[in-house]
Amino acid sequence: MNLYGDIGNIRVLRQRLLWRGIDAEVTGVSLGAAELDGFDLIFFGGGQDRDQTRIHRDFADHKRNSLQRAVADGAAVLAVCGGYQLLGHSYVDANGVEMEGLGLLDLRSSAGRDRWIGNVVIEADASLGLTPRTLVGFENHGGRTVLGPGLRPLGRVLAGGGNNGGDHGEGVLSGTMIGTYLHGSVLPKNPALADWLLRTALAHRDGEDVALAPLDDTVEMAAHHVAAELARAERGRTAVAKHR
């Protein structure tokens, strides 16, 4: 699944490693059996409901156990939109059909009656240690996600819809797993988050924390600040009604 340029996240992660002289192998995973516990970082993109139906069933049938092992071992995970919903117990589509999720996280998602569309800015959870602490992205989703009582969001919404437009949370942060509705792609404009994922992945590979050499993120942060300004200018807008 690759809506709204989500594949750009993979390109950012690989390029930031190459700039530091660290090679990386990127492997695409398709339908059918796959052993995910050999990976240091796992990425899920977003997709439409018809794509999610196939993906949810495929992961439940063929990949659940190996993904559980990877997560338990500390592999980094970034899941966007439909991929984020897949990590939970279930997703109920616009027709009321419930799709089984992987149950890795205590969250549930369902299709709403309208869509949140626009730029988003959030204040990231302090435990990530990001500088700056803000994260920006673009949301375009009708899904509504509710986190269980033991989970905390990736961040607090400053402008935008977030998980459900009501509880002011966006995404989820649980151990080495991050789920979010932020497209864009999200990582080009949030280099600190990209480096958090890379440090997590390298720690999984090497068994110890790794310090990353600093990079010149002038261009990336210029894009970050423009996106944040756009999001704040849209503050107060309502969700876009779906046409029926």
DRENLOLO-38245 format. One record per residue (C-alpha): x, y, z; residue in one letter. Coordinates in pm, 1 decimal. Layout:
BEGIN
SITE       px       py       pz residu
SITE        X        Y        Z      a
...
//
This chain:
BEGIN
SITE       px       py       pz residu
SITE      0.0      0.0      0.0      m
SITE    140.8    334.9   -104.2      n
SITE   -102.3    627.0    -97.6      l
SITE      7.9    990.4   -119.4      y
SITE    375.0    913.1   -174.8      g
SITE    426.9    703.9    137.5      d
SITE    711.9    520.9    -37.8      i
SITE    909.2    844.3      7.9      g
SITE    958.6    742.6    370.3      n
SITE   1169.4    446.7    261.6      i
SITE   1376.8    669.2     32.6      r
SITE   1442.6    913.1    316.2      v
SITE   1550.4    641.7    557.3      l
SITE   1786.2    482.0    306.7      r
SITE   1934.0    814.0    194.3      q
SITE   1999.9    933.3    548.5      r
SITE   2188.4    609.3    609.9      l
SITE   2389.1    643.0    287.3      l
SITE   2484.8   1001.3    371.8      w
SITE   2638.4    858.1    688.6      r
SITE   2820.3    580.9    507.7      g
SITE   2583.1    307.7    628.1      i
SITE   2450.2     71.3    364.0      d
SITE   2094.3    -58.7    376.7      a
SITE   1906.1   -332.0    197.7      e
SITE   1541.9   -259.3    114.4      v
SITE   1317.3   -559.7     55.0      t
SITE    959.3   -534.9    -68.0      g
SITE    705.7   -768.8     91.1      v
SITE    407.5   -887.9   -111.3      s
SITE    117.0  -1126.0    -53.9      l
SITE    192.5  -1468.3     88.9      g
SITE    435.1  -1607.3    342.9      a
SITE    715.9  -1379.8    460.9      a
SITE    950.7  -1393.6    757.1      e
SITE    951.6  -1041.1    898.7      l
SITE   1156.8  -1119.0   1207.7      d
SITE   1476.2  -1084.7   1004.0      g
SITE   1422.4   -711.2    946.0      f
SITE   1551.0   -421.7   1155.0      d
SITE   1287.4   -172.7   1035.9      l
SITE    941.2   -247.4    897.3      i
SITE    730.9      6.8    708.0      f
SITE    360.8     -8.2    619.5      f
SITE    206.6    248.2    384.4      g
SITE   -154.5    358.4    346.7      g
SITE   -420.5    216.1    116.3      g
SITE   -786.0    231.7     23.1      q
SITE  -1046.8      1.7    179.2      d
SITE  -1037.4   -245.2   -109.5      r
SITE   -660.6   -278.0    -69.1      d
SITE   -685.8   -307.8    306.8      q
SITE   -924.6   -601.9    280.1      t
SITE   -660.0   -810.0    101.4      r
SITE   -373.4   -686.2    316.2      i
SITE   -550.4   -745.2    649.0      h
SITE   -640.1  -1102.0    551.3      r
SITE   -291.6  -1172.3    415.6      d
SITE   -114.6  -1048.4    728.3      f
SITE   -352.0  -1234.7    956.9      a
SITE   -297.4  -1558.0    763.0      d
SITE     71.7  -1538.7    672.2      h
SITE    266.8  -1274.0    861.8      k
SITE    119.0  -1221.9   1207.4      r
SITE    354.9  -1452.1   1399.4      n
SITE    678.5  -1334.1   1237.3      s
SITE    577.7   -970.1   1283.7      l
SITE    501.9  -1035.6   1649.5      q
SITE    848.1  -1186.6   1690.2      r
SITE   1010.4   -888.7   1516.7      a
SITE    831.0   -640.1   1742.1      v
SITE    909.4   -840.6   2055.1      a
SITE   1276.6   -836.8   1953.3      d
SITE   1278.5   -456.5   1920.1      g
SITE   1254.3   -397.1   1545.1      a
SITE   1146.6    -44.4   1449.9      a
SITE    800.7     -9.4   1291.6      v
SITE    647.6    285.7   1107.1      l
SITE    288.2    232.5    996.2      a
SITE     90.8    500.6    810.3      v
SITE   -288.2    528.2    776.9      c
SITE   -416.3    187.2    660.3      g
SITE    -95.1     29.3    786.6      g
SITE   -152.5    197.7   1123.5      y
SITE   -506.8     57.9   1140.1      q
SITE   -370.6   -289.2   1059.7      l
SITE   -173.6   -294.6   1386.1      l
SITE   -495.7   -283.0   1591.9      g
SITE   -769.9   -532.0   1665.6      h
SITE  -1000.1   -442.1   1378.0      s
SITE  -1116.2   -194.4   1114.7      y
SITE  -1484.4   -152.3   1024.8      v
SITE  -1527.7    -16.2    671.4      d
SITE  -1796.6    218.6    537.5      a
SITE  -2024.5    -78.3    463.7      n
SITE  -2003.4   -203.6    819.5      g
SITE  -1775.2   -494.0    730.4      v
SITE  -1524.6   -569.9   1005.0      e
SITE  -1172.1   -663.0    902.7      m
SITE   -949.9   -842.6   1151.0      e
SITE   -629.9   -663.5   1241.5      g
SITE   -309.6   -805.3   1381.2      l
SITE   -391.6   -718.8   1740.9      g
SITE    -38.1   -598.0   1810.6      l
SITE   -177.8   -281.5   1968.7      l
SITE   -494.8   -221.2   2170.9      d
SITE   -667.4      9.3   1924.5      l
SITE   -972.5     -9.8   1699.9      r
SITE  -1058.1    181.9   1384.0      s
SITE  -1371.1    243.3   1180.6      s
SITE  -1482.5    452.1    883.7      a
SITE  -1630.7    788.2    977.5      g
SITE  -1900.6    990.3    801.1      r
SITE  -1657.0   1256.7    686.2      d
SITE  -1288.1   1297.2    604.4      r
SITE  -1012.3   1498.4    760.9      w
SITE   -811.4   1656.3    481.1      i
SITE   -529.2   1905.3    525.7      g
SITE   -200.8   1987.9    691.8      n
SITE   -142.3   1874.0   1048.3      v
SITE     99.8   1980.3   1319.2      v
SITE    137.3   1789.9   1644.7      i
SITE    350.9   1813.5   1956.3      e
SITE    533.1   1478.7   1971.8      a
SITE    549.5   1268.7   2286.2      d
SITE    839.0   1393.4   2499.2      a
SITE    986.3   1043.9   2534.6      s
SITE   1099.9   1056.0   2170.4      l
SITE   1340.4   1338.0   2253.5      g
SITE   1286.2   1510.9   1918.6      l
SITE   1420.8   1855.6   1831.3      t
SITE   1208.5   2034.2   1733.0      p
SITE    929.1   1858.3   1918.2      r
SITE    670.6   1937.0   1650.0      t
SITE    583.9   1690.3   1373.3      l
SITE    406.4   1790.3   1052.6      v
SITE    227.6   1600.9    778.2      g
SITE    -78.3   1584.3    556.0      f
SITE   -385.2   1383.4    650.0      e
SITE   -655.7   1256.7    415.3      n
SITE   -854.2    990.1    594.6      h
SITE  -1206.6    895.6    684.3      g
SITE  -1090.3    649.1    948.0      g
SITE  -1143.2    705.7   1315.8      r
SITE   -902.7    536.5   1553.4      t
SITE   -949.4    502.0   1928.5      v
SITE   -657.9    394.8   2147.8      l
SITE   -700.2    157.1   2439.6      g
SITE   -636.6    286.5   2793.5      p
SITE   -279.5    155.3   2803.3      g
SITE   -163.8    336.3   2489.0      l
SITE    -45.9    691.3   2432.9      r
SITE    -61.0    885.7   2106.4      p
SITE    240.4    978.4   1898.5      l
SITE    157.3   1337.8   1981.2      g
SITE    -98.2   1602.3   2075.6      r
SITE   -280.5   1770.1   1788.4      v
SITE   -209.9   2142.8   1758.1      l
SITE   -392.3   2174.7   1426.1      a
SITE   -576.9   1908.6   1229.9      g
SITE   -798.6   1608.9   1292.8      g
SITE   -567.1   1339.3   1424.5      g
SITE   -690.4    997.9   1531.0      n
SITE  -1058.3   1081.8   1554.2      n
SITE  -1106.5   1458.5   1563.5      g
SITE  -1216.7   1443.1   1926.2      g
SITE   -952.1   1337.6   2179.0      d
SITE   -668.5   1559.9   2043.4      h
SITE   -437.3   1263.5   1990.7      g
SITE   -256.8   1173.7   1668.5      e
SITE   -110.3    833.8   1597.1      g
SITE     29.8    592.3   1850.7      v
SITE    368.8    535.7   2013.5      l
SITE    430.7    199.3   2175.5      s
SITE    784.7     80.6   2237.2      g
SITE    956.4     70.9   1897.7      t
SITE    627.5    101.9   1705.0      m
SITE    489.2    423.2   1557.3      i
SITE    151.6    449.1   1386.8      g
SITE     22.8    770.0   1229.7      t
SITE   -225.7    916.6    983.0      y
SITE     39.3   1158.2    853.9      l
SITE    120.8   1130.2    485.5      h
SITE    328.6   1376.1    293.8      g
SITE    553.0   1167.8    298.0      s
SITE    591.7   1228.3    668.5      v
SITE    966.7   1168.7    712.0      l
SITE   1116.1   1419.5    461.7      p
SITE    974.5   1707.3    667.0      k
SITE   1051.9   1545.3   1002.8      n
SITE   1418.9   1442.7    993.7      p
SITE   1439.8   1398.7   1371.2      a
SITE   1168.1   1133.0   1355.1      l
SITE   1349.0    960.9   1067.5      a
SITE   1666.1    949.1   1275.7      d
SITE   1476.1    811.0   1577.4      w
SITE   1360.5    522.5   1359.1      l
SITE   1711.6    470.4   1223.8      l
SITE   1868.9    465.1   1570.8      r
SITE   1604.9    214.1   1680.7      t
SITE   1670.0     -5.0   1377.2      a
SITE   2048.3      8.3   1422.8      l
SITE   2013.6    -76.7   1791.9      a
SITE   1811.4   -380.2   1688.5      h
SITE   2082.3   -481.3   1441.7      r
SITE   2382.1   -419.9   1667.1      d
SITE   2235.7   -489.5   2009.0      g
SITE   2341.0   -149.2   2140.9      e
SITE   2257.6    218.3   2099.1      d
SITE   2423.1    388.2   1804.0      v
SITE   2504.5    759.2   1774.4      a
SITE   2424.6    900.3   1430.7      l
SITE   2648.7   1161.3   1273.6      a
SITE   2461.7   1494.4   1233.8      p
SITE   2337.2   1597.8    889.7      l
SITE   2263.7   1938.9    740.0      d
SITE   1881.8   1947.3    756.4      d
SITE   1837.9   2307.9    641.3      t
SITE   1614.9   2215.1    347.0      v
SITE   1415.5   1959.7    544.3      e
SITE   1348.2   2203.6    827.2      m
SITE   1245.2   2479.4    585.4      a
SITE    979.8   2240.6    453.6      a
SITE    885.6   2152.2    812.6      h
SITE    826.2   2515.2    909.5      h
SITE    621.7   2591.7    596.4      v
SITE    399.1   2288.0    660.4      a
SITE    352.9   2391.9   1023.6      a
SITE    249.6   2743.2    917.0      e
SITE     -0.8   2601.4    669.6      l
SITE   -147.0   2371.9    935.0      a
SITE   -188.3   2653.7   1184.5      r
SITE   -352.6   2872.5    918.0      a
SITE   -615.3   2598.7    873.8      e
SITE   -690.0   2576.9   1247.2      r
SITE  -1060.3   2554.7   1323.1      g
SITE  -1169.1   2406.9    992.4      r
SITE  -1416.1   2119.9   1001.6      t
SITE  -1391.3   1777.2    843.8      a
SITE  -1491.2   1751.1    477.2      v
SITE  -1825.9   1574.4    427.0      a
SITE  -1824.7   1269.6    203.6      k
SITE  -2037.0   1278.1   -110.4      h
SITE  -2301.6   1008.6   -121.7      r
//
